[in-house]
């Protein structure tokens, strides 16, 4: 079984996940989609602390769910917030939104 809002779109990113995570992955991804909105608001308000916290959480959680890309983006966000590098935050926020938009998850045994 697979899930993905754009499973028929071009440039789909397919991630294979253990079927044992099938019940919790959709909620995890929905939370990351909410994070995009929270990060955009935090960037508008120059709330680098919130950006750093969300980046840190994504860095730790992504790989545990099978999404190494989310961990990598989270690490970049966390470090960019520490450096107060708003351009890097914007780039990584865009990467996260793009990844989530093109993501298709395939569960396998």
N, C-alpha and C positions, 0 to 999 in steps of 0.2 A: 504494500500500500504506500502511496505517496501523498504528500500534501504540498501545496504551494499556490499562492494567489496568482502567479503568472507561469504556471507550468507549461503553457503553450507559447510563451513569449520567446523572442530571440535572446541569445546570451544568457540562458538560464544557468544558474549555479546550482548544481546538484550536490547535496551532502547526504551521505549514507550514515544512518543512525541505527544503533541496536534497537530491535523491536521492543525490548524491555523498557525503553524510554518513551514509547509511543503516547502514553497517557499524559506525560508531563511536558513534553517538548512544545506542544502548541501554546501552553500557558507561558513558558519561558520566552518564546518568540514574541508573543503578544506584549509581554513586559518590555522586551527590547524595543518594540515599536513605540510603546509609551515613552521609553527613555529618549527616543529621537525628539519627541515633542518637549520633554523636560529639558534636554540638552540645548535645544534651540532657544527656549525661554531663558535658561541660565546664561547662555552666551549673550543674548540681548541685554540682560541685566548685569553682565560682567561678574557673574557668580561663579568664579573659578573653583571655589571650594566644592560646590555641588558637582561640577564637571569632573573634578578629581575623584570624588567619592564614587560617582557612577562609573567612571573609567576603571577605577580599582575593582569594583564589583564585577564588571564585565570581564576584566582581565582574569579574575579568579574563577568565575562561573562558566564562561564560554566553553572551555576545553572539557569540563566535566560533563557537559551535555553533548559533546561531539562537534562543537563549533569553534575550531581553532581560530578562524578569521575574526570572530567576535572577541576572543581573548586578545588577539594582536591589535585590533582597533582600540580596545579598552586600554591596553598598555600605552598606546600612542596618545590617547586622550588624557590619561592620567599624567603622563610626562609633560605633555603640552600645557596642561593646566598649571603644573608646578613651575614651568618656565614662563607662564603668562603669555603663551604664544597663541594668540587668537586665530591667526591664519591656519596654523596646524590643527587647531580644534575644528575650525570650519571644514578643512579638507577631510578630516577623519569622521566628522559628523556626516558629511556627504557620502563617504565610503560606507558607513554603517547603513544609511538609508538605502543606498543602491544595493548593497548586499541583501538586505531584508526584502527589497522589492523583487529581486531576481531569484530568490532562494526557493528551491524545491527540495523537500525532505523525502528521502526514500528509506523506509524501515526494512531492515533485513535481519534474518535470524543469525 
